Amino acid sequence: MVHALSEIQRVLKPLGTLLDLRAMEDTWPVEVVSSTGWQPSGRLEALPEMMADDEAADQAMREVESAGWFIKKRVEEFPYFYYWDTPSEMKEFTETDWEGLEKFSEEVYRKTASLWASANADARVRMRVRMHIARWEKA
Amino acid sequence: MSLQRDPENLEGKTLQRFVDFKDKRILEVGCGEGRLTWKYAAASSLTVGFDPDHSALRVARADCPPDLRGHTHFSGAGAQHIPFAKETFDIAILAWSL
């Protein structure tokens, strides 16, 4: 990671901007949402190796900051939503496209399906991902 | 499959609040299929998307809107070696890739 950051530092102009945009691999809330509001139904659990990747990324940024390559200018978090029409579509997606990533437990799936079944006809399910964005300036 | 990603475009709005892309030369590391690229590239003077996933890049090239094609390019590489001279870009984006 640090080598990649050194390459980026090389090709950036003086005072150039580095944007670090990524999903934080913690537990992601699952919600049933309809025109009348939303209800939490549980959380997807992050796998330990994904949490370790986050820590490695943070560590790499601390290293390049200490080395004087970049100066942190601004940091924020914002939500990023994934929506599905039904709980089963969400389950299928997490089991295929996210194989080896976040885990959707049977308990959370059952609760999500139950809330969705009793909600308004326009109800959908969504996952709330915590996003991190940081702006760094090339020193 | 009915998946919708970020229909509120919170990611695009946040990105625009953080940086002014107008007439900038931009490097995007981990551009994948270009999902994020389309949210800022129109304002840039040059956008170069990098990703080691060649199948994702094929999708990005195919999906690239006509008005971006003159100044938006994709390359099958990672950030370990960026084949550009020093001090080429105004902005580098690590797009879900650090």
gemmi code that builds the backbone of each chain (N, CA, C; Angstrom):
import gemmi

chains = {
    "A": [
        ("MET", (0.815, -1.206, 0.000), (0.000, 0.000, 0.000), (0.854, 1.264, 0.000)),
        ("VAL", (1.916, 1.252, 0.823), (2.761, 2.449, 0.912), (3.474, 2.689, -0.420)),
        ("HIS", (3.878, 1.602, -1.097), (4.527, 1.775, -2.399), (3.553, 2.384, -3.406)),
        ("ALA", (2.315, 1.910, -3.392), (1.306, 2.480, -4.295), (1.101, 3.966, -3.987)),
        ("LEU", (1.093, 4.304, -2.725), (0.920, 5.712, -2.344), (2.117, 6.556, -2.773)),
        ("SER", (3.298, 5.943, -2.789), (4.473, 6.688, -3.254), (4.375, 6.948, -4.761)),
        ("GLU", (3.819, 5.986, -5.509), (3.604, 6.191, -6.943), (2.599, 7.314, -7.194)),
        ("ILE", (1.541, 7.313, -6.392), (0.526, 8.359, -6.534), (1.138, 9.721, -6.193)),
        ("GLN", (1.950, 9.744, -5.155), (2.598, 10.994, -4.769), (3.501, 11.492, -5.905)),
        ("ARG", (4.144, 10.558, -6.584), (5.055, 10.918, -7.681), (4.303, 11.572, -8.847)),
        ("VAL", (3.149, 11.009, -9.208), (2.462, 11.516, -10.405), (1.531, 12.700, -10.106)),
        ("LEU", (1.360, 13.036, -8.822), (0.550, 14.208, -8.484), (1.385, 15.481, -8.609)),
        ("LYS", (0.730, 16.548, -9.070), (1.387, 17.849, -9.116), (1.608, 18.362, -7.690)),
        ("PRO", (2.511, 19.325, -7.502), (2.673, 19.931, -6.166), (1.334, 20.472, -5.675)),
        ("LEU", (1.023, 20.228, -4.412), (-0.248, 20.617, -3.782), (-1.448, 19.878, -4.395)),
        ("GLY", (-1.171, 18.816, -5.136), (-2.244, 17.995, -5.711), (-3.061, 17.315, -4.619)),
        ("THR", (-4.215, 16.832, -5.011), (-5.180, 16.267, -4.058), (-5.250, 14.749, -4.174)),
        ("LEU", (-5.213, 14.086, -3.030), (-5.479, 12.642, -2.968), (-6.794, 12.442, -2.224)),
        ("LEU", (-7.730, 11.746, -2.862), (-8.996, 11.415, -2.207), (-9.006, 9.934, -1.864)),
        ("ASP", (-9.220, 9.640, -0.612), (-9.324, 8.246, -0.159), (-10.794, 7.987, 0.152)),
        ("LEU", (-11.426, 7.186, -0.703), (-12.859, 6.905, -0.570), (-13.022, 5.404, -0.403)),
        ("ARG", (-13.617, 4.986, 0.719), (-13.777, 3.537, 0.936), (-14.861, 3.235, 1.952)),
        ("ALA", (-15.358, 2.003, 1.829), (-16.349, 1.518, 2.780), (-15.627, 1.019, 4.017)),
        ("MET", (-16.134, 1.389, 5.185), (-15.542, 0.895, 6.419), (-16.119, -0.488, 6.715)),
        ("GLU", (-15.236, -1.438, 6.921), (-15.674, -2.829, 7.054), (-16.092, -3.142, 8.481)),
        ("ASP", (-17.139, -2.478, 8.926), (-17.656, -2.835, 10.240), (-19.021, -3.512, 10.037)),
        ("THR", (-19.852, -3.511, 11.055), (-21.167, -4.127, 10.870), (-22.078, -3.148, 10.138)),
        ("TRP", (-22.776, -3.652, 9.119), (-23.595, -2.796, 8.265), (-25.072, -3.048, 8.584)),
        ("PRO", (-25.802, -2.017, 9.037), (-27.213, -2.204, 9.366), (-28.051, -2.621, 8.153)),
        ("VAL", (-28.991, -3.518, 8.398), (-29.980, -3.917, 7.398), (-31.311, -3.307, 7.821)),
        ("GLU", (-32.017, -2.725, 6.873), (-33.255, -2.013, 7.195), (-34.341, -2.356, 6.187)),
        ("VAL", (-35.591, -2.344, 6.671), (-36.745, -2.465, 5.783), (-37.320, -1.067, 5.637)),
        ("VAL", (-37.426, -0.592, 4.394), (-37.811, 0.793, 4.156), (-39.032, 0.847, 3.242)),
        ("SER", (-39.953, 1.730, 3.592), (-41.144, 1.917, 2.754), (-41.514, 3.395, 2.784)),
        ("SER", (-42.606, 3.739, 2.150), (-43.020, 5.148, 2.092), (-43.367, 5.693, 3.472)),
        ("THR", (-43.597, 4.837, 4.436), (-43.966, 5.316, 5.775), (-42.781, 5.373, 6.729)),
        ("GLY", (-41.602, 4.965, 6.294), (-40.433, 5.028, 7.161), (-39.567, 3.795, 7.014)),
        ("TRP", (-38.674, 3.573, 7.989), (-37.815, 2.404, 7.918), (-37.646, 1.784, 9.300)),
        ("GLN", (-37.350, 0.488, 9.306), (-37.151, -0.249, 10.556), (-35.860, -1.057, 10.454)),
        ("PRO", (-35.053, -1.058, 11.524), (-33.841, -1.893, 11.496), (-34.211, -3.369, 11.685)),
        ("SER", (-33.492, -4.236, 10.987), (-33.769, -5.668, 11.143), (-32.531, -6.463, 11.528)),
        ("GLY", (-31.408, -5.792, 11.697), (-30.188, -6.505, 12.092), (-28.978, -5.919, 11.409)),
        ("ARG", (-27.906, -6.675, 11.426), (-26.658, -6.187, 10.850), (-25.926, -7.309, 10.115)),
        ("LEU", (-25.219, -6.912, 9.067), (-24.294, -7.854, 8.446), (-22.985, -7.787, 9.201)),
        ("GLU", (-22.400, -8.934, 9.445), (-21.168, -8.985, 10.224), (-19.946, -8.962, 9.310)),
        ("ALA", (-19.013, -8.066, 9.620), (-17.766, -8.017, 8.861), (-16.865, -9.185, 9.266)),
        ("LEU", (-16.134, -9.710, 8.303), (-15.196, -10.784, 8.603), (-13.898, -10.186, 9.150)),
        ("PRO", (-13.209, -10.906, 10.041), (-11.989, -10.363, 10.649), (-10.946, -9.900, 9.631)),
        ("GLU", (-10.829, -10.641, 8.515), (-9.803, -10.259, 7.532), (-10.141, -8.916, 6.861)),
        ("MET", (-11.452, -8.629, 6.745), (-11.835, -7.347, 6.155), (-11.521, -6.207, 7.126)),
        ("MET", (-11.758, -6.453, 8.406), (-11.420, -5.444, 9.416), (-9.906, -5.181, 9.402)),
        ("ALA", (-9.141, -6.256, 9.203), (-7.675, -6.111, 9.162), (-7.254, -5.273, 7.959)),
        ("ASP", (-7.963, -5.424, 6.837), (-7.651, -4.614, 5.651), (-7.856, -3.133, 5.936)),
        ("ASP", (-8.923, -2.820, 6.659), (-9.188, -1.430, 7.039), (-8.049, -0.871, 7.872)),
        ("GLU", (-7.634, -1.648, 8.842), (-6.566, -1.199, 9.729), (-5.264, -1.006, 8.948)),
        ("ALA", (-5.017, -1.904, 7.983), (-3.803, -1.784, 7.160), (-3.854, -0.509, 6.312)),
        ("ALA", (-5.033, -0.192, 5.797), (-5.173, 1.030, 4.991), (-4.938, 2.257, 5.861)),
        ("ASP", (-5.531, 2.259, 7.062), (-5.326, 3.393, 7.972), (-3.853, 3.532, 8.343)),
        ("GLN", (-3.221, 2.390, 8.575), (-1.803, 2.403, 8.949), (-0.948, 2.966, 7.807)),
        ("ALA", (-1.274, 2.580, 6.566), (-0.524, 3.080, 5.413), (-0.649, 4.600, 5.313)),
        ("MET", (-1.853, 5.116, 5.548), (-2.033, 6.571, 5.479), (-1.276, 7.265, 6.616)),
        ("ARG", (-1.261, 6.640, 7.785), (-0.484, 7.238, 8.895), (1.003, 7.291, 8.537)),
        ("GLU", (1.473, 6.241, 7.873), (2.901, 6.194, 7.498), (3.254, 7.296, 6.510)),
        ("VAL", (2.415, 7.487, 5.498), (2.762, 8.499, 4.496), (2.591, 9.910, 5.054)),
        ("GLU", (1.691, 10.043, 6.031), (1.547, 11.341, 6.699), (2.808, 11.624, 7.534)),
        ("SER", (3.266, 10.604, 8.255), (4.484, 10.765, 9.067), (5.699, 11.048, 8.199)),
        ("ALA", (5.709, 10.442, 7.001), (6.841, 10.643, 6.093), (6.807, 12.025, 5.443)),
        ("GLY", (5.705, 12.746, 5.645), (5.610, 14.087, 5.088), (5.205, 14.130, 3.624)),
        ("TRP", (4.631, 13.042, 3.112), (4.227, 13.025, 1.694), (2.887, 13.724, 1.488)),
        ("PHE", (1.988, 13.541, 2.455), (0.644, 14.098, 2.331), (0.226, 14.741, 3.657)),
        ("ILE", (-0.630, 15.763, 3.549), (-1.200, 16.429, 4.731), (-2.716, 16.238, 4.694)),
        ("LYS", (-3.268, 15.751, 5.792), (-4.717, 15.523, 5.846), (-5.438, 16.871, 5.934)),
        ("LYS", (-6.414, 17.079, 5.051), (-7.130, 18.354, 5.016), (-8.578, 18.240, 5.497)),
        ("ARG", (-9.216, 17.124, 5.241), (-10.639, 17.021, 5.581), (-11.059, 15.552, 5.587)),
        ("VAL", (-11.885, 15.189, 6.558), (-12.396, 13.805, 6.657), (-13.881, 13.860, 6.981)),
        ("GLU", (-14.653, 13.008, 6.346), (-16.084, 12.897, 6.657), (-16.519, 11.445, 6.497)),
        ("GLU", (-17.686, 11.164, 7.020), (-18.339, 9.877, 6.756), (-19.717, 10.167, 6.185)),
        ("PHE", (-20.199, 9.246, 5.376), (-21.554, 9.392, 4.846), (-22.109, 7.985, 4.583)),
        ("PRO", (-23.442, 7.858, 4.534), (-24.014, 6.531, 4.278), (-24.103, 6.248, 2.776)),
        ("TYR", (-23.944, 4.992, 2.449), (-24.088, 4.524, 1.062), (-25.059, 3.349, 1.123)),
        ("PHE", (-26.165, 3.469, 0.414), (-27.209, 2.449, 0.532), (-27.234, 1.509, -0.674)),
        ("TYR", (-27.404, 0.226, -0.360), (-27.737, -0.785, -1.364), (-29.202, -1.154, -1.140)),
        ("TYR", (-29.997, -1.135, -2.193), (-31.417, -1.476, -2.085), (-31.732, -2.732, -2.903)),
        ("TRP", (-32.631, -3.552, -2.354), (-33.189, -4.685, -3.083), (-34.704, -4.668, -2.909)),
        ("ASP", (-35.405, -5.238, -3.864), (-36.867, -5.293, -3.755), (-37.316, -6.272, -2.674)),
        ("THR", (-36.567, -7.349, -2.492), (-36.990, -8.387, -1.547), (-35.795, -8.865, -0.701)),
        ("PRO", (-36.079, -9.413, 0.482), (-34.993, -9.981, 1.298), (-34.265, -11.123, 0.591)),
        ("SER", (-34.996, -11.924, -0.180), (-34.332, -13.061, -0.827), (-33.329, -12.585, -1.884)),
        ("GLU", (-33.663, -11.491, -2.569), (-32.705, -10.954, -3.547), (-31.448, -10.432, -2.845)),
        ("MET", (-31.656, -9.822, -1.693), (-30.501, -9.336, -0.928), (-29.624, -10.509, -0.485)),
        ("LYS", (-30.281, -11.557, -0.002), (-29.540, -12.734, 0.469), (-28.743, -13.366, -0.677)),
        ("GLU", (-29.407, -13.493, -1.825), (-28.737, -14.088, -2.982), (-27.519, -13.262, -3.387)),
        ("PHE", (-27.662, -11.953, -3.360), (-26.545, -11.079, -3.746), (-25.365, -11.231, -2.791)),
        ("THR", (-25.650, -11.205, -1.492), (-24.545, -11.279, -0.533), (-23.851, -12.646, -0.595)),
        ("GLU", (-24.599, -13.677, -0.971), (-23.998, -15.019, -1.024), (-23.217, -15.261, -2.309)),
        ("THR", (-23.536, -14.535, -3.361), (-22.841, -14.755, -4.628), (-21.805, -13.654, -4.883)),
        ("ASP", (-22.281, -12.419, -5.025), (-21.365, -11.311, -5.341), (-20.429, -10.982, -4.190)),
        ("TRP", (-20.848, -11.231, -2.966), (-20.023, -10.887, -1.808), (-19.520, -12.131, -1.094)),
        ("GLU", (-19.329, -13.170, -1.835), (-18.813, -14.383, -1.212), (-17.465, -14.070, -0.552)),
        ("GLY", (-17.350, -14.384, 0.708), (-16.100, -14.105, 1.415), (-16.039, -12.718, 2.010)),
        ("LEU", (-17.116, -11.938, 1.868), (-17.124, -10.597, 2.467), (-18.080, -10.601, 3.666)),
        ("GLU", (-18.978, -9.636, 3.709), (-19.868, -9.540, 4.863), (-20.800, -10.750, 4.936)),
        ("LYS", (-21.157, -11.147, 6.172), (-21.995, -12.340, 6.366), (-23.421, -11.939, 6.743)),
        ("PHE", (-24.402, -12.547, 6.070), (-25.812, -12.307, 6.315), (-26.328, -13.531, 7.081)),
        ("SER", (-26.515, -13.403, 8.387), (-26.893, -14.574, 9.184), (-28.345, -14.959, 8.936)),
        ("GLU", (-28.664, -16.218, 9.210), (-30.044, -16.706, 9.049), (-30.998, -15.931, 9.945)),
        ("GLU", (-30.538, -15.599, 11.144), (-31.389, -14.874, 12.092), (-31.768, -13.488, 11.537)),
        ("VAL", (-30.783, -12.782, 10.999), (-31.061, -11.452, 10.440), (-31.940, -11.590, 9.202)),
        ("TYR", (-31.680, -12.606, 8.401), (-32.505, -12.815, 7.209), (-33.964, -13.068, 7.589)),
        ("ARG", (-34.182, -13.917, 8.588), (-35.563, -14.228, 9.011), (-36.269, -12.978, 9.520)),
        ("LYS", (-35.562, -12.187, 10.323), (-36.188, -10.979, 10.857), (-36.486, -9.978, 9.739)),
        ("THR", (-35.552, -9.842, 8.807), (-35.756, -8.934, 7.669), (-36.964, -9.381, 6.852)),
        ("ALA", (-37.045, -10.683, 6.580), (-38.158, -11.216, 5.786), (-39.486, -11.001, 6.502)),
        ("SER", (-39.478, -11.163, 7.821), (-40.705, -10.994, 8.605), (-41.171, -9.531, 8.578)),
        ("LEU", (-40.241, -8.605, 8.790), (-40.597, -7.177, 8.758), (-41.074, -6.760, 7.369)),
        ("TRP", (-40.397, -7.260, 6.371), (-40.740, -6.912, 4.987), (-42.138, -7.424, 4.631)),
        ("ALA", (-42.442, -8.630, 5.079), (-43.744, -9.243, 4.756), (-44.902, -8.481, 5.399)),
        ("SER", (-44.639, -7.859, 6.538), (-45.724, -7.155, 7.238), (-45.724, -5.651, 6.956)),
        ("ALA", (-44.806, -5.192, 6.118), (-44.711, -3.758, 5.815), (-45.603, -3.412, 4.622)),
        ("ASN", (-45.608, -2.132, 4.263), (-46.406, -1.675, 3.110), (-45.983, -2.394, 1.827)),
        ("ALA", (-46.862, -2.319, 0.833), (-46.594, -3.020, -0.430), (-45.357, -2.472, -1.141)),
        ("ASP", (-44.987, -1.225, -0.856), (-43.822, -0.652, -1.542), (-42.521, -0.904, -0.772)),
        ("ALA", (-42.560, -1.756, 0.242), (-41.382, -1.981, 1.081), (-40.241, -2.618, 0.293)),
        ("ARG", (-39.038, -2.156, 0.600), (-37.810, -2.743, 0.056), (-36.856, -2.978, 1.216)),
        ("VAL", (-35.769, -3.650, 0.940), (-34.750, -3.826, 1.977), (-33.488, -3.092, 1.525)),
        ("ARG", (-32.758, -2.586, 2.499), (-31.541, -1.872, 2.153), (-30.462, -2.143, 3.192)),
        ("MET", (-29.242, -1.929, 2.773), (-28.109, -2.055, 3.665), (-27.402, -0.704, 3.710)),
        ("ARG", (-27.072, -0.288, 4.917), (-26.453, 1.022, 5.126), (-24.952, 0.822, 5.344)),
        ("VAL", (-24.158, 1.211, 4.374), (-22.702, 1.065, 4.467), (-22.106, 2.396, 4.936)),
        ("ARG", (-21.209, 2.296, 5.890), (-20.562, 3.516, 6.400), (-19.350, 3.825, 5.515)),
        ("MET", (-19.422, 4.963, 4.841), (-18.352, 5.346, 3.920), (-17.438, 6.387, 4.557)),
        ("HIS", (-16.158, 6.255, 4.225), (-15.136, 7.180, 4.707), (-14.599, 7.926, 3.490)),
        ("ILE", (-14.486, 9.249, 3.617), (-13.829, 10.018, 2.548), (-12.855, 10.983, 3.208)),
        ("ALA", (-11.644, 10.997, 2.693), (-10.619, 11.886, 3.232), (-9.913, 12.595, 2.080)),
        ("ARG", (-9.685, 13.886, 2.274), (-8.937, 14.658, 1.279), (-7.560, 14.969, 1.846)),
        ("TRP", (-6.542, 14.597, 1.088), (-5.152, 14.823, 1.467), (-4.515, 15.724, 0.426)),
        ("GLU", (-3.583, 16.525, 0.877), (-2.853, 17.412, -0.046), (-1.405, 16.949, -0.125)),
        ("LYS", (-0.897, 16.902, -1.342), (0.516, 16.534, -1.494), (1.389, 17.609, -0.869)),
        ("ALA", (2.283, 17.184, 0.014), (3.104, 18.158, 0.749), (4.205, 18.718, -0.153)),
    ],
    "B": [
        ("MET", (-32.654, -9.612, -10.698), (-32.054, -8.968, -9.516), (-32.368, -7.479, -9.558)),
        ("SER", (-32.828, -6.941, -8.442), (-33.313, -5.563, -8.418), (-32.357, -4.623, -7.689)),
        ("LEU", (-31.104, -4.974, -7.611), (-30.166, -4.172, -6.826), (-30.056, -2.735, -7.346)),
        ("GLN", (-30.144, -1.792, -6.423), (-29.856, -0.391, -6.727), (-28.769, 0.073, -5.778)),
        ("ARG", (-27.740, 0.685, -6.324), (-26.653, 1.211, -5.487), (-26.792, 2.723, -5.367)),
        ("ASP", (-26.819, 3.205, -4.171), (-26.767, 4.645, -3.896), (-27.705, 5.450, -4.799)),
        ("PRO", (-29.011, 5.112, -4.810), (-29.915, 5.855, -5.703), (-30.020, 7.332, -5.334)),
        ("GLU", (-29.698, 7.661, -4.082), (-29.726, 9.081, -3.667), (-28.494, 9.837, -4.152)),
        ("ASN", (-27.532, 9.109, -4.722), (-26.258, 9.688, -5.192), (-25.520, 10.443, -4.083)),
        ("LEU", (-25.547, 9.910, -2.876), (-24.838, 10.549, -1.766), (-23.332, 10.535, -2.014)),
        ("GLU", (-22.869, 9.484, -2.651), (-21.439, 9.390, -2.945), (-21.012, 10.490, -3.922)),
        ("GLY", (-21.760, 10.657, -4.990), (-21.429, 11.673, -5.985), (-21.505, 13.077, -5.399)),
        ("LYS", (-22.543, 13.320, -4.602), (-22.705, 14.653, -3.997), (-21.560, 14.948, -3.027)),
        ("THR", (-21.173, 13.946, -2.243), (-20.074, 14.146, -1.293), (-18.770, 14.407, -2.038)),
        ("LEU", (-18.551, 13.635, -3.084), (-17.336, 13.811, -3.893), (-17.263, 15.240, -4.449)),
        ("GLN", (-18.366, 15.722, -4.952), (-18.384, 17.069, -5.538), (-18.163, 18.144, -4.475)),
        ("ARG", (-18.617, 17.894, -3.242), (-18.398, 18.863, -2.167), (-16.935, 18.907, -1.736)),
        ("PHE", (-16.248, 17.782, -1.901), (-14.876, 17.673, -1.413), (-13.858, 18.288, -2.355)),
        ("VAL", (-14.106, 18.205, -3.651), (-13.098, 18.633, -4.628), (-13.773, 19.293, -5.830)),
        ("ASP", (-13.110, 20.287, -6.366), (-13.566, 20.891, -7.613), (-12.855, 20.174, -8.764)),
        ("PHE", (-13.617, 19.475, -9.590), (-13.026, 18.677, -10.665), (-12.851, 19.465, -11.972)),
        ("LYS", (-13.338, 20.681, -11.991), (-13.385, 21.426, -13.259), (-11.984, 21.617, -13.856)),
        ("ASP", (-11.849, 21.136, -15.083), (-10.621, 21.281, -15.873), (-9.391, 20.645, -15.205)),
        ("LYS", (-9.620, 19.691, -14.325), (-8.512, 19.021, -13.650), (-8.125, 17.726, -14.382)),
        ("ARG", (-6.887, 17.322, -14.157), (-6.393, 16.040, -14.687), (-6.472, 15.033, -13.541)),
        ("ILE", (-7.225, 13.973, -13.758), (-7.599, 13.092, -12.654), (-7.152, 11.654, -12.910)),
        ("LEU", (-6.586, 11.055, -11.887), (-6.208, 9.642, -11.900), (-7.122, 8.916, -10.919)),
        ("GLU", (-7.801, 7.870, -11.390), (-8.646, 7.076, -10.490), (-8.047, 5.680, -10.364)),
        ("VAL", (-7.671, 5.321, -9.162), (-7.067, 4.012, -8.903), (-8.155, 3.068, -8.400)),
        ("GLY", (-8.366, 1.976, -9.132), (-9.430, 1.037, -8.770), (-10.762, 1.456, -9.348)),
        ("CYS", (-10.750, 1.853, -10.622), (-11.965, 2.403, -11.237), (-13.007, 1.336, -11.539)),
        ("GLY", (-12.601, 0.067, -11.604), (-13.558, -1.014, -11.895), (-14.322, -0.755, -13.183)),
        ("GLU", (-15.640, -0.844, -13.109), (-16.489, -0.674, -14.292), (-16.838, 0.794, -14.563)),
        ("GLY", (-16.233, 1.696, -13.815), (-16.439, 3.120, -14.081), (-17.608, 3.734, -13.345)),
        ("ARG", (-18.165, 2.992, -12.397), (-19.351, 3.471, -11.671), (-19.112, 4.858, -11.066)),
        ("LEU", (-17.947, 5.057, -10.433), (-17.632, 6.350, -9.833), (-17.156, 7.356, -10.888)),
        ("THR", (-16.464, 6.861, -11.891), (-15.872, 7.728, -12.918), (-16.913, 8.632, -13.572)),
        ("TRP", (-18.082, 8.059, -13.847), (-19.115, 8.829, -14.555), (-19.623, 9.989, -13.700)),
        ("LYS", (-19.334, 9.974, -12.403), (-19.869, 11.018, -11.517), (-19.048, 12.302, -11.513)),
        ("TYR", (-17.838, 12.270, -12.074), (-17.020, 13.489, -12.052), (-16.317, 13.782, -13.382)),
        ("ALA", (-16.187, 12.767, -14.242), (-15.302, 12.894, -15.413), (-15.739, 13.994, -16.378)),
        ("ALA", (-17.018, 14.306, -16.411), (-17.486, 15.312, -17.374), (-16.823, 16.670, -17.132)),
        ("ALA", (-16.537, 16.981, -15.873), (-15.954, 18.288, -15.557), (-14.448, 18.328, -15.801)),
        ("SER", (-13.814, 17.173, -15.874), (-12.343, 17.132, -15.932), (-11.830, 17.438, -17.336)),
        ("SER", (-10.540, 17.756, -17.406), (-9.927, 17.893, -18.728), (-9.342, 16.559, -19.183)),
        ("LEU", (-8.995, 15.710, -18.211), (-8.480, 14.373, -18.508), (-8.786, 13.463, -17.327)),
        ("THR", (-9.318, 12.286, -17.593), (-9.517, 11.285, -16.553), (-8.887, 9.977, -17.021)),
        ("VAL", (-8.062, 9.397, -16.160), (-7.459, 8.100, -16.457), (-7.838, 7.139, -15.339)),
        ("GLY", (-8.536, 6.083, -15.678), (-8.935, 5.072, -14.703), (-8.033, 3.865, -14.787)),
        ("PHE", (-7.541, 3.440, -13.618), (-6.672, 2.263, -13.537), (-7.402, 1.149, -12.811)),
        ("ASP", (-7.210, -0.075, -13.282), (-7.711, -1.219, -12.530), (-7.026, -2.470, -13.084)),
        ("PRO", (-6.617, -3.393, -12.219), (-6.000, -4.620, -12.731), (-7.025, -5.611, -13.289)),
        ("ASP", (-8.309, -5.367, -13.073), (-9.369, -6.279, -13.519), (-9.764, -5.935, -14.969)),
        ("HIS", (-9.244, -6.712, -15.910), (-9.463, -6.393, -17.323), (-10.915, -6.572, -17.752)),
        ("SER", (-11.621, -7.503, -17.134), (-13.026, -7.676, -17.530), (-13.849, -6.472, -17.075)),
        ("ALA", (-13.531, -5.932, -15.901), (-14.228, -4.720, -15.444), (-13.922, -3.549, -16.377)),
        ("LEU", (-12.689, -3.465, -16.828), (-12.319, -2.367, -17.731), (-13.031, -2.472, -19.082)),
        ("ARG", (-13.269, -3.708, -19.535), (-14.020, -3.869, -20.787), (-15.420, -3.268, -20.636)),
        ("VAL", (-16.021, -3.504, -19.473), (-17.348, -2.932, -19.203), (-17.257, -1.408, -19.164)),
        ("ALA", (-16.223, -0.891, -18.496), (-16.061, 0.563, -18.392), (-15.925, 1.191, -19.778)),
        ("ARG", (-15.123, 0.584, -20.620), (-14.929, 1.151, -21.968), (-16.229, 1.100, -22.762)),
        ("ALA", (-16.955, 0.003, -22.620), (-18.210, -0.138, -23.366), (-19.271, 0.832, -22.863)),
        ("ASP", (-19.272, 1.087, -21.542), (-20.311, 1.943, -20.948), (-19.961, 3.427, -20.973)),
        ("CYS", (-18.752, 3.752, -21.369), (-18.306, 5.152, -21.297), (-19.227, 6.042, -22.160)),
        ("PRO", (-19.876, 7.037, -21.538), (-20.779, 7.905, -22.310), (-20.026, 8.609, -23.443)),
        ("PRO", (-20.689, 8.812, -24.564), (-20.025, 9.415, -25.732), (-19.360, 10.747, -25.421)),
        ("ASP", (-19.970, 11.552, -24.569), (-19.393, 12.875, -24.300), (-18.135, 12.811, -23.445)),
        ("LEU", (-17.818, 11.660, -22.882), (-16.602, 11.529, -22.058), (-15.452, 10.889, -22.831)),
        ("ARG", (-15.760, 10.285, -23.968), (-14.757, 9.434, -24.621), (-13.508, 10.180, -25.074)),
        ("GLY", (-13.626, 11.442, -25.379), (-12.457, 12.194, -25.846), (-11.408, 12.418, -24.772)),
        ("HIS", (-11.834, 12.421, -23.514), (-10.870, 12.750, -22.451), (-10.888, 11.750, -21.301)),
        ("THR", (-11.488, 10.585, -21.512), (-11.542, 9.562, -20.458), (-10.931, 8.270, -20.988)),
        ("HIS", (-9.960, 7.744, -20.256), (-9.220, 6.577, -20.724), (-9.083, 5.561, -19.585)),
        ("PHE", (-8.962, 4.302, -19.962), (-8.840, 3.247, -18.958), (-7.616, 2.399, -19.255)),
        ("SER", (-6.984, 1.953, -18.163), (-5.751, 1.184, -18.330), (-5.730, 0.008, -17.353)),
        ("GLY", (-5.267, -1.112, -17.832), (-5.217, -2.327, -17.015), (-3.954, -2.389, -16.183)),
        ("ALA", (-3.897, -1.617, -15.155), (-2.718, -1.600, -14.288), (-3.146, -1.317, -12.859)),
        ("GLY", (-2.252, -1.644, -11.945), (-2.493, -1.296, -10.559), (-1.697, -0.050, -10.215)),
        ("ALA", (-1.691, 0.294, -8.945), (-0.998, 1.519, -8.535), (0.461, 1.260, -8.186)),
        ("GLN", (0.916, 0.012, -8.309), (2.309, -0.268, -7.968), (3.264, 0.386, -8.957)),
        ("HIS", (2.810, 0.496, -10.219), (3.603, 1.229, -11.210), (2.638, 2.005, -12.091)),
        ("ILE", (2.665, 3.313, -11.994), (1.765, 4.168, -12.767), (2.563, 4.739, -13.934)),
        ("PRO", (2.228, 4.328, -15.153), (3.062, 4.683, -16.314), (2.828, 6.110, -16.809)),
        ("PHE", (3.053, 7.050, -15.929), (2.962, 8.463, -16.291), (4.141, 9.201, -15.663)),
        ("ALA", (4.513, 10.303, -16.294), (5.609, 11.113, -15.768), (5.202, 11.743, -14.448)),
        ("LYS", (6.184, 12.161, -13.676), (5.872, 12.781, -12.389), (5.097, 14.085, -12.601)),
        ("GLU", (4.270, 14.400, -11.632), (3.506, 15.655, -11.608), (2.606, 15.801, -12.831)),
        ("THR", (1.895, 14.720, -13.160), (0.970, 14.730, -14.298), (-0.453, 15.108, -13.885)),
        ("PHE", (-0.861, 14.698, -12.676), (-2.276, 14.802, -12.298), (-2.503, 15.827, -11.184)),
        ("ASP", (-3.690, 16.447, -11.231), (-4.107, 17.364, -10.162), (-4.747, 16.610, -9.005)),
        ("ILE", (-5.460, 15.539, -9.347), (-6.238, 14.803, -8.345), (-6.039, 13.304, -8.562)),
        ("ALA", (-5.845, 12.579, -7.474), (-5.839, 11.111, -7.529), (-6.952, 10.615, -6.606)),
        ("ILE", (-7.728, 9.668, -7.093), (-8.818, 9.110, -6.291), (-8.536, 7.637, -6.035)),
        ("LEU", (-8.515, 7.277, -4.775), (-8.472, 5.862, -4.401), (-9.914, 5.439, -4.234)),
        ("ALA", (-10.439, 4.761, -5.236), (-11.864, 4.467, -5.291), (-12.144, 3.085, -4.695)),
        ("TRP", (-12.440, 3.046, -3.416), (-12.701, 1.792, -2.703), (-11.521, 0.842, -2.902)),
        ("SER", (-10.307, 1.398, -2.960), (-9.195, 0.541, -3.363), (-8.015, 0.536, -2.405)),
        ("LEU", (-8.012, 1.360, -1.371), (-6.850, 1.338, -0.464), (-6.965, 0.175, 0.497)),
    ],
}
model = gemmi.Model(1)
for chain_id, residues in chains.items():
    chain = gemmi.Chain(chain_id)
    for i, (resn, *xyz) in enumerate(residues, 1):
        res = gemmi.Residue()
        res.name, res.seqid = resn, gemmi.SeqId(i, " ")
        for name, pos in zip(("N", "CA", "C"), xyz):
            atom = gemmi.Atom()
            atom.name, atom.element = name, gemmi.Element(name[0])
            atom.pos, atom.b_iso = gemmi.Position(*pos), 0.0
            res.add_atom(atom)
        chain.add_residue(res)
    model.add_chain(chain)
structure = gemmi.Structure()
structure.add_model(model)
structure.setup_entities()
